[in-house]
Amino acid sequence: MSQGGLIARYIVEKCDMPGTVRNVLTLGTPHLGIDGINHCQSGKICDMLNSFIKRFVYTGAVQDHIAPAGYFRDVNNMEEYKEKSVFLAGLNDEASAGSAKSISRFSQINRL
């Protein structure tokens, strides 16, 4: 569920393990990331908080120590996202060309 779904997908696509995973079920998982505080999209306080977050989310300290920062995806700042995201950009193969291993594992899944 939610962040756990991203971790499950990471394990299926990136981790060496015996056998093949055929089905993955995730609920409320931000596969394309988040771009602000959940349930805080408008209003003066939300605007200030989200502006602050977008300013610092791709710094090393934030990416290394605050888990949701790893799946923050600012569509208005895609170059920095691709360069500095420590998790989601790599999982979604947005930071570089997808590895043949990840593509092969993902294609073996019957349903996601």
C-alpha positions, 0 to 999 in steps of 0.5 A: 500500500502506498510507499510499500507498493513502490518497494514491492515493485522495486524488489520485483524489477531490480533485486536478484532472486530465484523464481519469477514474480507473476502478479503484483498488487498495489493500492494507492501507490504513487507510481508516478510520484507525488508533487506536494503534500498529500491533501494539501494542494491549495490555500496560503499555508499549503502553497507556502509549504509546497513551495518550500518543499519544491525548493529543497526536495532534491538536496542530498540531505533531504533525498537521503533522510526523508523517505517520501522525497525519494518519490517526489516528482516535480513535473515543472523541474524534470531535469533536476528530478531525473538527476537528483532523485535517489529512488523514483527516477531510477525505478521508472527508468527516467534517469537513464535508459531502462536496463534490459534486466528491469524491462525483462522482469517487468514484462514477465508480470501478468498483472500489475 
